[in-house]
Amino acid sequence: MHHTVKIIAAAAVCAAAAGAAMAMGGASGANVTYAVQGHIGEVVWNPYKIAPLTAVIRNGGYELKDVHVRIVPKTGGQEIAYDVSRRELLTHAGVPVFGLYPDYVNTVEVSYTRVFQGKEEKFEDRYQFYAPPVYTVSNGTPMQTTTMFNAKAEKVDPEFKDRLYLIDNQLYSAAPQGGRFVWNNPTGGALEWAFNSEVGIIDTTGAVRWYLMNTLINDTEDPWSSGFMMGFQQTDDGALTWGFGQRYVKYDLLGREIYNRRLPSGYADYSHAFDNMQNGNSLLRVSSADYRRADNKRVHTVRDVIIEVDPNGGVVDEWKLMEILDPYRDNVIKVLDQGAVCLNIDASKSGQTLSAEELAKQEAEGVFGDVAGVGAGRNWAHVNSVDYDPTDDSIIISSRHQSAVIKIGRDKKVKWILSSPEGWKGDLAKKVLTPVDKNGKPIKCEDSKCEGTFDWSWTQHTAWRIDEKSDENVIFITVFDNGDARGMEQPALQDDKYTRGVIYRIDQKKGTVEQVWEVGKELGHAAFSPVTGLCQYQPDKNSVVVFYSTAGLSFDLHAGGGAMDANMPQPHIAEYRWGETDPAVKITLKDAFGYQAFPVSVEKAFSKN
């Protein structure tokens, strides 16, 4: 709705004209009469600077209640609509608007009760205003051809049409500025792992409905704010937590900063995993900034430390995995495809592996840093997820370079290991779970291969407990099984590789594991994701999301040159109803280097807190 306000003052007419479409009054304006929108306050686009597809409609000094927002969809588009809680109305001094279309004059419908001097009036207003195009940085390569998320919805069952998926991609090219940083006192570390980030939210038509202007808080020329953004999680209050490089942060969906902190001084190189615990604290996967090895050498370690921080940023506990596990177990390290060691893509090494002699040479020459190897100060563990189990105060980690999911107690003792038994020694060997079939009968396994359909996960990403289906004795775990080095070997043909989303049922008392669900194997090499990815249970729809993040990544020889290039992946999001293997949702992203993708809830962000 529009109405007319006359503001008389001595300011210039041009100043009023600039604000006419947006403002409903305020401080003294020009001697001009103009039309404004709605019956409350002005529209403030992108109120916190970093979320350009959001806005706030100011309350105009009124008390508001019973607020409902609807973003009118484009023809054939997805509707976003939500109620607004009192907390959100007070926090933002007005009505939060989320889910605008980029490069488009959006229509936003808002119904509310306006309270003034004890009088209540109901209004239904209609606002129209423009949101600018999506912006992202260039990665400086010809492989990048679009602005953000060239997504195609191939299948969306009706009960899933309200889904919104957060996408966390990397612009696959390390920022040259960040690439100049090297930790060298003490030696080692992973600071130079500084990729540009591309973070947004799409709907089930593939349209971008939110994105993060991450460059405003992520400066690749500053070592303390550089780094690829990873480990996104939506908290119970609807906000997002994640980390990058030497920082961990929390922002709400309108872009309001809740906290933005440097890692505590004894730790460095956050990446991959940020878990908000049920006890109110958070788990971060970091490294030790100054670790003294048994040989008295001081190093930065690489992706092998978990810390627990309280809400004020204090460190209340740590898990030094190089002291809990065996950092010299080299079975998996020696069979990794050196062309794709996580995000360190080197096409010239595709299919190559490390020998025992090469590992020994690293140790003899004191080579440290973000290199696949064994021993503290090298990338021996590569932990890429951590999850808290409140039933016994333990953590569950996914260690890519051990091809193992491991549960560790508060006492730093290993409770169980989901992994091939090869290479585990002493007490750790006793913790390896025994595979069983649906009747509890042990499955015969030999040389990292098992009879039937059971398989361990290989160079996996994400291992998360399904809280809603687990108890203190039996737990269900979702795992994204990337599939490199499957069976503790590289296959004769690269096309034999495949990736799976897997659910395991673990009987913690009996020490057994049953594979209860898998998808992806039937898709073959086309969906093989050598690095990154996600498999996550969704309680709201009793479903499982699998993000085949680097499907289609392949290596081609240069014509006549002998060198190799990596072709851009064609990742896809698939969401499956519990127990089903035909996806209810499939959305494909074109030419994108994916990291993770998962549903986010608008209601959780604006209605339920």
C-alpha positions as CSV (number, residue, x, y, z in Angstrom):
1,M,0.0,0.0,0.0
2,H,1.1,3.6,-0.6
3,H,0.1,6.8,1.1
4,T,1.3,10.3,0.9
5,V,3.4,12.2,3.5
6,K,4.3,15.9,3.4
7,I,7.5,16.9,5.0
8,I,8.4,20.6,5.2
9,A,11.9,21.7,5.9
10,A,14.8,23.6,4.3
11,A,16.8,20.7,2.9
12,A,17.4,20.3,-0.8
13,V,14.8,18.7,-3.0
14,C,17.4,16.3,-4.4
15,A,18.1,14.8,-1.0
16,A,14.4,14.0,-0.6
17,A,14.2,12.6,-4.1
18,A,16.9,10.1,-3.4
19,G,15.1,8.8,-0.4
20,A,11.6,9.0,-1.7
21,A,11.2,5.4,-2.8
22,M,12.7,4.1,0.4
23,A,11.8,6.3,3.3
24,M,8.7,7.1,5.1
25,G,9.8,10.2,7.0
26,G,12.5,10.5,9.5
27,A,14.6,13.6,10.2
28,S,13.6,16.9,8.5
29,G,13.4,16.4,4.8
30,A,12.8,18.7,1.8
31,N,9.8,20.8,1.1
32,V,8.3,18.1,-1.0
33,T,5.4,15.7,-1.0
34,Y,6.1,12.1,-2.1
35,A,4.6,8.6,-2.0
36,V,6.0,6.1,0.4
37,Q,5.4,2.4,0.9
38,G,3.6,0.8,3.8
39,H,2.4,2.0,7.2
40,I,5.5,1.8,9.3
41,G,9.1,2.8,8.5
42,E,11.7,2.9,5.7
43,V,13.1,-0.1,3.8
44,V,16.8,-0.6,4.6
45,W,18.4,-2.9,2.0
46,N,21.3,-5.1,3.1
47,P,21.3,-3.8,6.6
48,Y,24.5,-5.5,7.8
49,K,26.4,-5.1,4.5
50,I,27.3,-8.8,3.9
51,A,23.9,-10.3,2.8
52,P,22.6,-8.3,-0.2
53,L,19.5,-10.4,-0.7
54,T,18.1,-9.3,2.6
55,A,16.4,-6.1,4.0
56,V,14.7,-4.7,7.1
57,I,11.5,-2.7,7.0
58,R,11.9,-0.4,10.0
59,N,9.2,-0.3,12.6
60,G,8.8,3.4,12.3
61,G,8.7,3.8,16.1
62,Y,5.7,1.5,16.4
63,E,5.3,-1.7,18.3
64,L,4.7,-4.6,15.9
65,K,3.2,-8.0,16.4
66,D,1.6,-10.9,14.4
67,V,4.0,-10.2,11.6
68,H,4.0,-12.4,8.5
69,V,6.3,-12.0,5.5
70,R,5.9,-13.4,2.0
71,I,8.4,-12.9,-0.9
72,V,6.2,-13.1,-4.0
73,P,7.8,-15.7,-6.3
74,K,8.6,-15.2,-9.9
75,T,6.4,-17.1,-12.3
76,G,7.0,-20.7,-11.6
77,G,9.3,-19.8,-8.7
78,Q,9.4,-20.9,-5.1
79,E,7.6,-19.0,-2.5
80,I,9.4,-18.0,0.7
81,A,7.0,-17.1,3.6
82,Y,7.5,-17.0,7.3
83,D,6.2,-15.5,10.6
84,V,8.5,-13.2,12.5
85,S,9.1,-13.7,16.2
86,R,9.2,-10.8,18.7
87,R,12.9,-11.4,19.3
88,E,13.6,-10.8,15.6
89,L,11.4,-7.7,15.5
90,L,13.2,-6.2,18.4
91,T,16.7,-7.3,17.3
92,H,16.4,-5.7,13.9
93,A,14.2,-2.7,14.8
94,G,11.7,-3.9,12.3
95,V,10.7,-6.6,9.9
96,P,13.5,-8.9,8.6
97,V,13.2,-9.7,4.9
98,F,15.0,-12.7,3.6
99,G,15.0,-14.5,0.2
100,L,15.0,-11.6,-2.4
101,Y,15.7,-12.4,-6.0
102,P,18.9,-10.8,-7.4
103,D,18.9,-8.3,-10.2
104,Y,15.1,-8.0,-9.8
105,V,12.4,-5.7,-8.5
106,N,11.1,-7.8,-5.7
107,T,7.6,-7.8,-4.3
108,V,7.3,-8.3,-0.6
109,E,4.0,-8.7,1.2
110,V,3.9,-8.0,4.9
111,S,0.9,-8.4,7.2
112,Y,1.1,-7.2,10.8
113,T,-0.6,-5.5,13.8
114,R,0.7,-2.0,14.5
115,V,0.4,-0.9,18.1
116,F,0.5,2.8,19.1
117,Q,-0.8,4.5,22.3
118,G,-2.7,1.3,23.1
119,K,-4.5,1.3,19.7
120,E,-4.0,-1.8,17.5
121,E,-4.4,-1.6,13.8
122,K,-4.0,-4.4,11.3
123,F,-2.3,-3.8,7.9
124,E,-1.4,-5.7,4.8
125,D,1.3,-3.9,3.0
126,R,3.0,-4.5,-0.3
127,Y,6.5,-3.3,-0.9
128,Q,8.5,-3.3,-4.2
129,F,12.2,-2.7,-4.4
130,Y,15.2,-3.7,-6.3
131,A,18.0,-6.1,-5.2
132,P,21.2,-6.0,-7.2
133,P,22.9,-8.9,-9.1
134,V,24.9,-11.6,-7.4
135,Y,28.6,-10.7,-7.0
136,T,31.5,-13.1,-6.7
137,V,35.2,-12.7,-7.2
138,S,37.1,-14.1,-10.2
139,N,39.4,-17.1,-9.7
140,G,41.5,-16.0,-12.6
141,T,41.0,-19.1,-14.7
142,P,39.0,-19.9,-17.9
143,M,37.1,-22.6,-16.1
144,Q,35.0,-20.1,-14.2
145,T,32.1,-19.1,-16.5
146,T,29.2,-18.0,-14.2
147,T,28.6,-15.6,-11.3
148,M,27.3,-18.2,-8.8
149,F,25.5,-21.5,-8.7
150,N,24.3,-22.3,-12.2
151,A,21.9,-24.8,-10.8
152,K,19.3,-27.0,-12.6
153,A,16.5,-28.7,-10.7
154,E,16.1,-32.1,-12.3
155,K,13.7,-33.6,-9.8
156,V,11.8,-32.1,-6.8
157,D,9.0,-34.1,-5.2
158,P,6.1,-31.9,-3.9
159,E,6.8,-32.4,-0.2
160,F,10.4,-31.1,-0.7
161,K,9.5,-28.0,-2.8
162,D,9.9,-25.7,0.2
163,R,13.6,-26.7,0.6
164,L,16.4,-24.1,0.7
165,Y,19.9,-25.4,0.4
166,L,23.0,-23.6,1.6
167,I,25.9,-24.1,-0.9
168,D,29.5,-23.7,0.1
169,N,31.7,-23.9,-3.0
170,Q,35.3,-22.9,-3.5
171,L,36.5,-20.9,-6.5
172,Y,39.1,-23.4,-7.3
173,S,42.3,-21.3,-7.4
174,A,44.2,-20.3,-4.3
175,A,44.1,-16.5,-3.9
176,P,47.7,-15.4,-5.0
177,Q,47.9,-13.0,-2.0
178,G,47.1,-15.8,0.5
179,G,49.4,-18.2,-1.3
180,R,52.3,-16.0,-0.2
181,F,51.8,-16.7,3.5
182,V,53.8,-19.6,5.0
183,W,54.0,-20.5,8.6
184,N,57.7,-20.9,9.3
185,N,58.2,-20.5,13.1
186,P,58.0,-23.3,13.9
187,T,57.9,-25.0,10.6
188,G,54.8,-26.6,9.0
189,G,51.1,-25.7,9.0
190,A,48.4,-25.1,6.4
191,L,48.1,-21.3,6.3
192,E,48.7,-21.1,2.5
193,W,45.6,-23.2,1.9
194,A,43.7,-20.0,1.1
195,F,41.0,-20.5,-1.5
196,N,38.3,-18.0,-2.4
197,S,34.8,-18.9,-1.1
198,E,31.4,-18.9,-2.8
199,V,28.6,-19.2,-0.3
200,G,24.9,-18.8,-1.0
201,I,21.4,-20.3,-0.6
202,I,19.4,-21.6,-3.5
203,D,15.7,-22.7,-3.7
204,T,14.4,-25.9,-5.4
205,T,14.1,-24.1,-8.8
206,G,17.8,-23.4,-8.7
207,A,17.4,-19.6,-8.0
208,V,19.8,-17.9,-5.7
209,R,17.9,-16.4,-2.7
210,W,20.8,-15.4,-0.5
211,Y,24.5,-15.0,-0.7
212,L,27.4,-13.9,1.4
213,M,29.6,-10.9,0.5
214,N,32.4,-12.9,2.2
215,T,35.2,-10.6,1.0
216,L,34.0,-8.0,3.5
217,I,35.1,-10.3,6.4
218,N,37.6,-12.6,4.5
219,D,40.7,-10.7,3.3
220,T,43.1,-12.9,1.4
221,E,45.9,-10.3,1.9
222,D,45.6,-10.5,5.7
223,P,46.9,-13.8,7.2
224,W,44.5,-13.4,10.2
225,S,41.3,-13.2,8.1
226,S,42.4,-15.3,5.1
227,G,41.2,-18.8,4.4
228,F,38.5,-20.9,2.7
229,M,35.1,-20.8,4.6
230,M,34.2,-24.2,5.8
231,G,32.1,-26.1,8.3
232,F,28.8,-24.2,8.1
233,Q,26.2,-25.3,10.5
234,Q,22.8,-23.8,11.3
235,T,22.4,-23.4,15.1
236,D,19.2,-23.9,17.1
237,D,18.6,-20.1,17.0
238,G,18.7,-20.1,13.2
239,A,22.1,-18.4,12.8
240,L,25.1,-19.8,10.9
241,T,28.5,-20.8,12.4
242,W,31.6,-21.5,10.3
243,G,35.3,-20.8,10.3
244,F,38.1,-19.9,7.9
245,G,41.9,-19.9,8.4
246,Q,42.6,-18.4,11.8
247,R,39.0,-17.3,12.6
248,Y,35.6,-18.8,13.7
249,V,32.4,-16.8,13.4
250,K,28.7,-16.7,13.9
251,Y,26.3,-14.5,11.9
252,D,22.5,-14.5,11.5
253,L,20.8,-14.9,8.1
254,L,20.5,-11.1,7.8
255,G,24.2,-10.8,8.1
256,R,24.3,-9.5,11.7
257,E,27.6,-10.4,13.4
258,I,27.1,-12.3,16.6
259,Y,30.8,-13.0,17.0
260,N,33.9,-13.1,14.8
261,R,37.0,-14.4,16.7
262,R,40.5,-15.3,16.2
263,L,41.5,-18.8,17.2
264,P,43.1,-19.0,20.7
265,S,46.8,-18.4,20.5
266,G,48.0,-22.0,20.9
267,Y,46.1,-23.1,17.8
268,A,46.0,-22.4,14.1
269,D,44.6,-23.3,10.7
270,Y,40.9,-24.0,11.3
271,S,39.2,-25.8,8.5
272,H,36.5,-28.4,7.8
273,A,34.7,-28.9,11.1
274,F,32.7,-26.7,13.5
275,D,30.2,-28.5,15.7
276,N,27.8,-26.8,18.1
277,M,27.5,-29.1,21.1
278,Q,24.4,-29.9,23.1
279,N,26.2,-28.6,26.2
280,G,26.4,-25.1,24.7
281,N,30.1,-25.2,23.7
282,S,31.6,-25.7,20.3
283,L,34.1,-28.1,18.8
284,L,36.6,-26.8,16.2
285,R,39.1,-28.8,14.1
286,V,42.4,-26.9,14.2
287,S,46.1,-27.6,14.5
288,S,48.7,-27.0,17.2
289,A,50.5,-23.8,16.5
290,D,53.6,-24.9,18.4
291,Y,54.0,-28.6,19.1
292,R,57.1,-30.2,20.4
293,R,57.6,-33.7,19.0
294,A,59.2,-36.6,20.7
295,D,62.4,-35.9,18.7
296,N,62.4,-32.3,20.2
297,K,61.5,-30.7,16.9
298,R,58.9,-27.9,17.1
299,V,56.3,-27.8,14.4
300,H,52.9,-26.5,13.4
301,T,50.8,-29.6,13.1
302,V,48.3,-30.2,10.3
303,R,44.5,-30.9,10.8
304,D,45.0,-33.2,13.8
305,V,43.7,-31.3,16.9
306,I,40.2,-30.8,18.2
307,I,39.4,-28.0,20.7
308,E,36.3,-27.3,22.7
309,V,35.5,-23.6,23.3
310,D,32.9,-22.1,25.5
311,P,30.5,-19.4,24.4
312,N,33.0,-16.7,25.5
313,G,35.8,-18.2,23.4
314,G,37.7,-19.9,26.3
315,V,39.3,-23.3,25.6
316,V,37.9,-25.9,28.0
317,D,39.4,-29.0,26.5
318,E,41.6,-30.4,23.6
319,W,42.1,-33.6,21.8
320,K,45.6,-34.0,20.4
321,L,45.1,-36.8,18.0
322,M,48.8,-37.3,17.4
323,E,49.0,-38.5,21.0
324,I,45.7,-40.4,21.0
325,L,46.0,-42.3,17.7
326,D,49.0,-43.6,15.7
327,P,50.4,-40.8,13.5
328,Y,52.7,-43.4,11.8
329,R,50.0,-45.7,10.5
330,D,50.8,-45.3,6.8
331,N,48.5,-47.9,5.1
332,V,46.1,-45.3,3.7
333,I,48.7,-42.6,3.1
334,K,50.7,-44.9,0.8
335,V,47.7,-45.7,-1.4
336,L,46.1,-42.2,-1.7
337,D,45.8,-40.8,-5.2
338,Q,48.3,-37.9,-5.0
339,G,46.5,-36.1,-7.7
340,A,43.6,-35.2,-5.3
341,V,44.7,-35.0,-1.7
342,C,41.6,-33.2,-0.4
343,L,41.6,-29.8,-2.1
344,N,45.2,-29.9,-3.1
345,I,44.5,-30.9,-6.7
346,D,47.6,-31.7,-8.8
347,A,46.6,-33.2,-12.1
348,S,50.1,-34.2,-12.9
349,K,50.1,-36.7,-10.1
350,S,46.8,-38.3,-10.9
351,G,46.9,-42.0,-10.0
352,Q,50.3,-41.8,-8.4
353,T,50.9,-43.0,-4.8
354,L,53.6,-42.6,-2.1
355,S,56.2,-45.3,-1.4
356,A,57.6,-46.2,2.0
357,E,60.9,-44.8,0.8
358,E,59.4,-41.4,0.1
359,L,57.8,-41.3,3.5
360,A,61.1,-42.3,5.1
361,K,62.8,-39.5,3.1
362,Q,60.3,-36.9,4.5
363,E,61.2,-38.0,8.0
364,A,65.0,-38.1,7.4
365,E,65.1,-34.6,5.7
366,G,62.7,-33.0,8.1
367,V,60.1,-32.1,5.5
368,F,57.0,-30.6,7.3
369,G,53.9,-28.8,6.3
370,D,50.7,-29.5,4.4
371,V,52.0,-32.6,2.8
372,A,50.6,-36.2,2.9
373,G,52.9,-38.0,5.2
374,V,53.2,-39.5,8.7
375,G,54.1,-38.0,12.0
376,A,53.1,-34.8,13.7
377,G,53.8,-31.8,11.5
378,R,52.4,-33.5,8.3
379,N,49.0,-34.2,7.0
380,W,48.7,-37.7,8.5
381,A,45.1,-37.5,9.9
382,H,43.2,-34.9,7.9
383,V,40.3,-34.8,10.2
384,N,37.3,-33.3,8.2
385,S,34.4,-33.6,10.6
386,V,33.8,-33.8,14.4
387,D,30.5,-34.5,16.2
388,Y,29.6,-34.7,19.8
389,D,27.8,-37.6,21.5
390,P,26.1,-36.3,24.6
391,T,25.1,-39.7,25.9
392,D,28.7,-40.5,26.9
393,D,30.5,-37.1,26.5
394,S,32.5,-38.3,23.5
395,I,33.5,-37.0,20.1
396,I,33.3,-38.8,16.8
397,I,35.8,-37.8,14.1
398,S,36.3,-38.5,10.5
399,S,40.0,-39.0,9.6
400,R,40.4,-38.9,5.8
401,H,44.0,-40.0,5.7
402,Q,43.3,-42.9,8.0
403,S,40.0,-43.9,6.2
404,A,38.6,-44.1,9.6
405,V,35.7,-42.9,11.8
406,I,36.7,-42.9,15.4
407,K,35.0,-42.3,18.7
408,I,37.1,-40.8,21.5
409,G,36.0,-40.2,25.1
410,R,36.6,-37.2,27.3
411,D,39.4,-39.2,28.9
412,K,41.1,-39.2,25.5
413,K,40.7,-43.0,25.2
414,V,39.5,-44.5,21.9
415,K,36.1,-46.2,22.3
416,W,35.8,-47.7,18.8
417,I,37.2,-47.5,15.2
418,L,35.2,-47.9,12.1
419,S,37.9,-48.8,9.6
420,S,39.7,-51.6,7.8
421,P,41.8,-53.5,10.5
422,E,44.9,-53.2,8.4
423,G,47.7,-51.3,10.1
424,W,46.1,-50.8,13.5
425,K,48.3,-52.0,16.3
426,G,48.2,-52.8,20.0
427,D,45.2,-51.4,22.0
428,L,43.9,-49.5,18.9
429,A,43.6,-52.8,17.0
430,K,41.3,-54.1,19.7
431,K,38.9,-51.1,19.1
432,V,38.2,-51.8,15.4
433,L,34.5,-52.7,15.0
434,T,33.5,-56.1,13.6
435,P,31.3,-56.0,10.5
436,V,28.0,-58.0,10.8
437,D,25.0,-58.6,8.6
438,K,21.4,-57.8,9.5
439,N,21.2,-60.9,11.7
440,G,24.3,-60.0,13.7
441,K,26.4,-62.6,12.0
442,P,30.1,-61.6,11.4
443,I,31.0,-60.9,7.8
444,K,34.2,-62.4,6.4
445,C,36.7,-59.7,5.5
446,E,40.2,-60.1,4.2
447,D,42.8,-57.6,2.9
448,S,40.4,-54.7,3.4
449,K,37.6,-56.3,1.3
450,C,34.5,-57.9,2.7
451,E,31.9,-60.4,1.4
452,G,28.5,-59.2,0.3
453,T,27.7,-55.5,0.2
454,F,29.4,-54.3,3.3
455,D,32.3,-51.9,2.9
456,W,34.2,-49.5,5.0
457,S,34.4,-45.8,4.1
458,W,37.4,-44.7,2.2
459,T,39.0,-41.2,2.4
460,Q,35.6,-40.2,3.6
461,H,34.1,-36.8,4.5
462,T,31.6,-36.1,7.3
463,A,30.7,-38.8,9.9
464,W,27.8,-37.6,11.9
465,R,25.7,-39.3,14.6
466,I,21.9,-39.4,13.8
467,D,20.8,-38.2,17.2
468,E,17.1,-38.8,16.6
469,K,17.6,-42.5,15.9
470,S,20.4,-43.3,18.3
471,D,20.7,-44.0,22.0
472,E,23.5,-44.7,24.5
473,N,24.0,-48.3,23.2
474,V,23.2,-48.2,19.5
475,I,24.0,-45.3,17.2
476,F,23.5,-44.6,13.5
477,I,26.2,-42.7,11.6
478,T,25.9,-41.0,8.2
479,V,29.2,-41.0,6.2
480,F,30.1,-39.6,2.8
481,D,32.4,-42.3,1.4
482,N,34.5,-40.5,-1.2
483,G,36.0,-43.8,-2.3
484,D,39.6,-43.1,-3.1
485,A,42.0,-45.9,-2.1
486,R,39.0,-48.3,-1.8
487,G,40.2,-51.7,-0.6
488,M,43.5,-50.2,0.3
489,E,44.6,-49.8,-3.3
490,Q,44.4,-47.8,-6.4
491,P,42.3,-49.6,-9.1
492,A,43.8,-50.5,-12.4
493,L,41.3,-48.2,-14.1
494,Q,40.4,-44.8,-12.7
495,D,36.9,-45.3,-14.0
496,D,36.4,-48.1,-11.5
497,K,36.2,-45.5,-8.7
498,Y,32.8,-44.6,-7.1
499,T,31.4,-42.6,-4.2
500,R,28.7,-43.5,-1.7
501,G,26.5,-42.0,0.9
502,V,26.4,-44.6,3.7
503,I,24.6,-45.2,7.0
504,Y,26.1,-47.5,9.6
505,R,24.5,-49.0,12.7
506,I,27.0,-49.4,15.5
507,D,26.3,-51.6,18.5
508,Q,28.7,-50.0,21.0
509,K,28.4,-52.8,23.6
510,K,29.0,-55.6,21.1
511,G,31.6,-53.7,19.1
512,T,29.9,-54.4,15.8
513,V,28.9,-52.4,12.8
514,E,26.2,-53.1,10.2
515,Q,25.8,-51.2,6.9
516,V,22.1,-50.4,6.7
517,W,21.9,-48.1,3.7
518,E,24.0,-46.9,0.7
519,V,23.6,-44.9,-2.4
520,G,26.0,-43.8,-5.1
521,K,27.6,-47.1,-6.0
522,E,25.0,-47.6,-8.7
523,L,25.9,-44.2,-10.2
524,G,29.4,-45.4,-10.9
525,H,32.3,-43.2,-11.8
526,A,30.0,-40.3,-13.1
527,A,29.2,-39.4,-9.4
528,F,32.7,-40.2,-8.1
529,S,33.8,-37.3,-5.8
530,P,37.5,-37.7,-5.1
531,V,37.4,-34.9,-2.5
532,T,35.0,-33.0,-0.2
533,G,31.3,-33.8,0.1
534,L,28.5,-34.4,2.7
535,C,26.0,-37.0,3.9
536,Q,23.6,-35.7,6.5
537,Y,20.3,-36.8,8.1
538,Q,17.5,-34.3,8.1
539,P,15.0,-34.8,11.0
540,D,12.3,-32.5,9.7
541,K,11.6,-34.7,6.7
542,N,13.2,-38.0,7.9
543,S,15.5,-37.8,4.9
544,V,19.2,-37.9,4.0
545,V,21.0,-35.3,1.9
546,V,24.0,-36.4,-0.1
547,F,26.1,-33.8,-1.9
548,Y,28.3,-35.3,-4.6
549,S,30.5,-32.3,-4.4
550,T,33.2,-33.0,-7.0
551,A,31.3,-35.4,-9.3
552,G,32.8,-35.3,-12.8
553,L,36.2,-34.0,-11.7
554,S,38.6,-35.6,-14.2
555,F,42.0,-35.1,-15.6
556,D,42.9,-34.7,-19.3
557,L,46.3,-34.7,-21.0
558,H,47.4,-31.6,-22.8
559,A,47.6,-32.1,-26.5
560,G,51.2,-32.9,-27.2
561,G,52.4,-31.5,-23.9
562,G,52.2,-34.4,-21.5
563,A,50.9,-32.2,-18.7
564,M,47.4,-32.6,-17.3
565,D,44.5,-30.3,-16.4
566,A,41.6,-30.9,-14.0
567,N,38.2,-30.5,-15.6
568,M,35.6,-28.6,-13.5
569,P,33.2,-30.9,-11.5
570,Q,29.4,-31.0,-12.1
571,P,28.3,-31.6,-8.5
572,H,24.8,-32.5,-7.5
573,I,22.6,-32.4,-4.4
574,A,20.4,-35.4,-3.8
575,E,17.9,-35.8,-1.0
576,Y,16.5,-39.3,-0.2
577,R,13.6,-40.3,2.0
578,W,14.7,-42.5,4.8
579,G,15.4,-46.0,3.5
580,E,14.9,-45.1,-0.2
581,T,17.6,-45.0,-2.9
582,D,15.8,-43.0,-5.5
583,P,16.2,-39.3,-4.7
584,A,13.2,-37.1,-4.0
585,V,15.3,-34.1,-4.9
586,K,18.2,-33.8,-7.4
587,I,19.7,-30.5,-8.2
588,T,22.8,-30.2,-10.4
589,L,25.4,-27.4,-10.3
590,K,27.3,-26.7,-13.5
591,D,31.1,-26.1,-13.4
592,A,31.5,-25.7,-9.7
593,F,34.0,-27.0,-7.2
594,G,31.7,-28.0,-4.4
595,Y,32.5,-28.4,-0.7
596,Q,29.3,-28.9,1.2
597,A,25.5,-28.3,0.8
598,F,22.6,-28.9,3.2
599,P,19.1,-27.5,3.9
600,V,18.6,-24.4,6.0
601,S,15.4,-23.4,7.8
602,V,13.9,-19.9,7.5
603,E,11.4,-20.7,10.3
604,K,14.3,-21.5,12.6
605,A,15.9,-18.2,11.8
606,F,12.9,-15.9,12.1
607,S,9.9,-17.6,13.6
608,K,11.1,-19.9,16.4
609,N,13.4,-17.8,18.5
